[in-house]
């Protein structure tokens, strides 16, 4: 009986290690993929909150000849308000 429990425990431990190792490898692979996308310009940094967003799905605003990318409408609105307020001060 004790041998059966030991075998089951060993099998559970091996399965746990395999699963956790796969999860860790997937997380590392995803992080590497994200870094490559940031380096290639597919992902851009939101100027308000600093979040990286995909260029294709980002909310954009054109400021002169510069196109800015935002993660949300709230960040875009904060940027527009800060630019408007700064123009009033100038």
SULJONOR-V425865 format. One line per field, one symbol per residue. ss: DSSP state (H for helix, E for strand, - for the rest). psi: psi as a letter, one per 40 degrees, with the letter a starting at -180 (. if undefined). burial: + if it has 24 or more other C-alpha atoms within 12 Angstrom, else -. A space follows every 10 residues. Layout:
ss=???
psi=???
burial=???
//
This chain:
ss=-HHHHHHHHH HHHHHHHHHH HHHHHHHHHH HHHHHHHHHH --EEE----- -EEE----EE EEE--EEEEE --HHHHHHHH HHHHHHHHH-
psi=dddddddddd dddddddddd dddddddddd ddddddddde ediihhedee ihihddeihi hhgbehhihi didddddddd ddddddddd.
burial=---------- ---------- ---------- ---------- --++++++-- -+++---+++ +------+++ ++--++--+- ----------
//
